[in-house]
């Protein structure tokens, strides 16, 4: 038996009393709550069901937030099963909010740490239900001890995962359709159009919010390439310059954190968190690379350099893995601006390794062009539009290619500069493909699917009628 929320969408009126109860019980203030009431089909489009969902942390059996936290700031209360954040250990990296598909962990700017529903574990310890369930006026939200087989939540807007969420959502029994010919009129909402107000609160991620991480990961690829050139190529930059670039990258990574002074905790979850492995690999790359470049050329410097490159590979692979939960398509390593591909391509160019630069560059070009080809009539160019694409292709591939044909490899400084600009643009585009999985996003996707199905309905009925006649 597990303690779980029980929600009946047939009784919920969307009054938000549960949100208010959470705010009061946890002293969050009038504008904050760890529980959210979302509405499916807020504009009451005809032919589409309208219902509400009241959701908070589901205190999963396999909590993604806990497993992904690099600082080991999460723990489970053995008595209540609640997944809790130890705020004194959290440094506000926000990665748990990326990993959680239910939008439970939320960044608290005033404290610089994450916060989320505690299951009201203090009330459970006293034999009381969570405040949100106790104060629901319609009985739509409740708390109960249930066997695992009853913990089901098959409803639009609720992301389906194998995390074992502790919630039971009862089947919706209301009428699904209202008998309209098409979902248009004053409540018109088309796929790709304006998003209803209740879906605007979904957490967002992208270049504008993660610019410091974009800069950090790009400098990580540059450091890997520079060390490669120093170990196996002819370009050996001064150790102080290498250390300075590593220092700037480290400062950019700290700018992302709510509590930078606790950043040392980032390496504590090497077993589960790619963030921990990324930080460890980056630190070793910076330290070993600086030592290798500072030492007189020889076997020792080369050996240290190879160890630094191995650490750099760990950092690049881990950097791609960090974004797997929020990358559309789920395969960030295959994006043309992925950290591993970018690092290998730049290493080939800077170190003068033709057998590395040529195939990796060709694959990156293929992936970039494939991404830019519209898949549907509604597709649009990526974040920076066609001027960005022209700059990316011209500076990142055409200029280095012409220089390669003209001067051979290693490339002249101006060609390397063009390649770096092109790769920086592609790395920026990488961040435009990030989107946090959340119930609000799932509601939007499910609503769009409903509209597409509804629009296809008349055509299917017409085809069926024609075939029968």
N, C-alpha and C positions, 0 to 999 in steps of 0.2 A: 504494500500500500504506500502511496505517495501523496503528500499534500499537494493540492492542485487548485487552480482557479477553474470555476465552471461558469461558462457564459452562454446565455440563451439569447440569440439575436432577435428572436420573435418578441421578446419582452422589452428590449432596449429601445428607449425613445430618444437617445442622444442628448439627454439633459445635462450631462457632464458633472453630475453630482459626485461620481467616483473620482474625477480629476480633482475636484475641490477637496474631497476627503483626504486624498493623498497629499495635497499641498498643506493642509492644516496639520495632519498627523506628523508629517516630517518637517514642518516649519520651513517650507520652501519659498514661501511668499506667494502673493496672489497671481503672479504671472508664470509660475513654474509648477510643473507636476511631472512625476515619473510615470504617470498613466496617461494615455491619449485615447480620445474617442474619435474615430474616423468614420466617414460616411461613404458608402458605395452608392454612386449615382446621386450625388448631392443635389443636382439640378432637376431631379425627378424626370429624367428623359422617359418618354412613353415607350413601352415595350421592354423596359429594363428594370430589374428589381431595385428597390431602395431599402437599404438596411444599414445599421450601425455596428461598429466593432469597438469594444472597449479592451485595449491591450496594454500590457506593461511587460516587465521581465517575466519570462516563463520558467526561470530557474531550472534549466534543462538538465537532463541526466548526463549529457556530454556537452557541457557549456563551451561554446566556441570562444566566448570572451575570456574565460579562465585559461583555456589552453593556449590562446594566442598572446596573452599578456607577457611582455618581456620582463617586467619588473616583479612578477609573481605577487601581484597586489591583490589577487582574488583568493577567496577561500570559501568553503562550503560549511554552513552551520550543521553539524551532525544531528542536532536535535530536531530542526525544522526542515532541513533540506534546502534552505535558502542559500543562493549564491551571492556572496557579499564582497564589496570592495573595501579593502583596508586603505583608506584615503591617505594615511600617513606614509604609505609605501608607493603610492601612485605618482608618476611624474608627468601625467597628462599627454602621452604620445598619441592618444585617440585611436590606436590600432584596434582595441577591443570593439569600438563602435563600428569599425569597418568589417570586422569578422562576424559580428552578431547580425543575423538576418531579421531580427525582430525590433531593431531600433531601440534597444533597452539602454545601453550605456550612453550617457550624454555628457559632453564636456561642460564644466562649470567654470566660466572665465574668471569669476571673482575668486575662486579658490585654486585655479590652475590644475584641477584634477577631474577625474570622471566621477559621475554619480549615477545611481539607478535605483529602481525598486528593490527594497529589502525584504519583500514578502511580509512586511510588518512582523519580522521575526520576534520582536519584543512582545507583541500582542499574542502571537502564536504560543510563545513560552508561557503566557498567562491563561491559555485556553480560549483566547478570543480570535475571531476571524480578522483578516486584514481590514483596515479602515475602509478601503474602497468597497469591499464586499458588504461590510456591515451597514453602510449608509446608502446602498443602492435602493431607491424608493420603489422600484418595480420588481425587484427580485431577479433582475437579469444577470447580475454578477454575484457569485457565491464562492465559497471555499469548501472543499471536502477532501477526505482521504479516499483515494480511488486506486484500484488495481491498474497496472500499466496498460492492459488491453482496452480500458475505457478512456484513455487519454488520446482522444482524436480531435482533429481540428481541420476538417476538410471543408473549407469555405473560401470563397473569393476574397482576396486581400490578405490571406494568411499564407506566408511563404512555407512551402512544404520542404522539410529537411529531415535528416536522420539524427538530429540532436536530442530527441526525446523531450520535447517541451512539456512542462507540467501544466497542461491546460486541457480542458474538455470544452469544445464548442458544439453545442447541440445543433442538429440539422435545422435549416430554415424551412418553415412550413407555410410561409405566406405566399400569395400568388406571385409568380415570377413575371408575368406579362400583363400589360394593360390594354393590349389589343390595338395599338397604334400602327399605322402604315409604315412610318419611318421615324427615327429619333431625331426630329428636327424641330425648328421653331424657336421660341424664346430661350429654351434650354439647350440650344445646339452646342455640341462638343464633338469636334472631329479629331481623329488621330493626328497627333503632331500640332494640334491647335492649342488654344489657351487652356491651362490646367485649372480645374475648379479650386476654390479657395482652400478647402480642407486638405488638399494634397500639396499645398505649398510649404507645409511644415516638414516635409521629409528632409532628412539630413543630406547635405550636398558636399561634393568633393570635386576638385578639378584644379586647373592651373592657378586660378585666382586665389584659392585657399591653400594650396600646397606648393606655392612658388619656391619656398625655401627647400623643400624636399626635391623639387625638380632640379634646383641648382646643385644640391648636395649629390644626387645620383649622377648628374652629368659630370661633375668634377671627379666623381669616383671612376667613371669610365676613362676620363682623361689621365688620371693618376696611373691606372692600370696600363694604358697605352704608353705613357712616358717611361714607366719602369721597364716595360717590354723593350722599348727602344734602347734603354741604357744597358740592358742585360744581353740582348741578342742583336742589337742594331748598332748604328754609328752615332745616334743622337743621344748624348749623355748630358743632361742638364745639371746645373749645380744642385747640390743636396739642399741648400737653403731655399732655393726656388721650389723644389719638390715639397719640402716641409711647409713652406708658406701656402702652397695650394691645398695641401692636406689640412692646414689650420683653418683656411677659409671654408673648406667643405665641412669641417667639424662645427664651426660657428653657425653655418646654415642649418645643419641638422638640429642644433640646440634651439634655434629660433622657432622651431616647430613645437617645442615642448612647453607645457604649462608650468612645470617646475624643473627648470634646467639644472638646478643644484643636485637633483636626485638622478641625473642622467647615468651615473655609474651603475645603477640597477639594471640598465638595459641589457646586460649580458647574462642575467641570472636564469633565463629560461632557454638555454641552448637546445634542450631536447625537443621542444615543441614550437617555439616562436622563431619565425624567419627573421624578425627584427633583431633578436639577440645574435643570431649568426651573422647578419649583415654588419652589425656594429663591431663584432669581434673581428670579422674579416677586414673591415675598413681600418680598424685600429692597427692590426698587424701589417697591412699593406703600407700604411703611412710610416710606421716605425721601421720596418725592415727595409722599405724602399729608401728611406732617408739614410739609413746606415750603409746600405749597398752603394749608394751614389757618393757618400762621403768618404768611403774607404778607397784607397788606391786600387785601380783596376787589377784584377787577379782572380785566382780561384776562390778565395774567401768572399770577395765582393760579389762574384757571380753566384756562388752558392746561396748567400743571403738574399740576393735578388730573386733567385728561383723560388725560395721560400715565400718571399713577398708576393710573387705572382700567383702562387698557389693560394695564399690568403686572399688575393684580389679576386680570383675566380670564385672562391666561396662567397665573397661579398657581392659579386655581380649576380650569381645565381640566386642568392638570398634576396637581393633587391627586387628581382622579378617576382619571387615568391611572395614578398610582402603584399603585392598588389593583386594577387590572385582572387581574393574575395570580392574585390570591387572593380575588377576589369571586365568590361563587356566582352563576352565570349569565353572568359575564363582561362585564356592562354597568353598571359602578358609576355612570356619569353619569345613568342613567335611574332610579336609586333615589330615592325621595322625600327621602331625607336626603343625596343627593349634594351635593358642595361647590358645583358650578356652579348647580344649581337653588336651593339654599339661599341662596347669595349674591345671586342675582338677585331672589328673592322678598323677602328682607330689604331689598335696595336699593329695591325698589318701595315697600315699606311706609314705610321711614324717609325716603325722598326725596319721598314723596307722588306717585309716578308710577302712576296707576291702570291705565294701559294695559300696564304691566309686571307689577304685582303681581297683577292679576286672572287673566290667562291662566296665569302660572307657578304661582300658588297653586292654581288649578283642576287643573292637570296634576299637581302634587304630591299633592293630595288624591286624585285618581284612582289614582295609583301606590301611595299608602299603603293605600287601601282594597282595591285589587286584591291587594296583597301579604298582607293580613290575611285574605282569604277562603280558607278551607281548600281545598286542591286535592284531597286524598284523605281517607279516614276516619282515617288515621294522622297527619294534619297537626296541628300545634299552634300556638298563638299565638307570636309572636316573643318576643325575649328578655325583655321587661318585662311580658308578659302583658296581659290586658285592662285592668287599672288604668293601665298605661302608655299603652295605646291611647286610653283615655278622656281622659287628661291631654293626650296629643298632639293629639287631635281638638278637645278643648274649648279648650285654651289656644292651640294653634297656628293653628286655623282659625275656631272658633265665636266666641271673644271678639273677635279682630280683625274678623271679619265683622260682628258686631253693632255694634262701635264705628264701623266704616266707615259702616254704615247710619244710625247715630245722629249722629255728628259729622262724617262725611266724612273725606277724606284731606287732610293728614297726620293720622295717628292720635294720640290722646292718649298720654301716657307709660305709663299703666297697660296700655293695649292693646298697645303696643310691647313692654313687659316680658313680657306673656303670650305674645306671638308668639315672643320670644327663647327662653323656657322650652320652648315646644312644639318649636321647631326644634332646640334642644339635645338634647331627648329623642329626636328622630328621628335626629339625627346619632349618638347613642349606639347606637341600633338598627342603624344602618349597620354598625357594627363587629361586631355579633353575626352578620352575614352573611359574615364573612371566614373562609376556610379554606385553608390552604396545600396545594397539590397535592404529593403525595409518594407513593412506592411503598407506604408503610403505609396511607395513605388509599385508594389504588387497590386494595390487597388487600381492604380492608373492603368497598368498593363491589362488587368482583367477587364476593366471598363472598355478599353480600346478593343479588346478581343470581342467583347459583347457587341460593340457597334459594328465591327467588321462582319461578324456572323449575321447580324440583323440586316446589314446592307446586302449581303449575299443571298439572303432568304428569298426575296422576290425572284431573282434570277434562277435559283434552283427550282422554285415552284413552277416557273414558266417552262423550264426545260422538261420537268417531269410531266407537265400538262401536254407539251408538244409530243413527247414520246408516247404517251398513252393514246393520243388521238391518231 
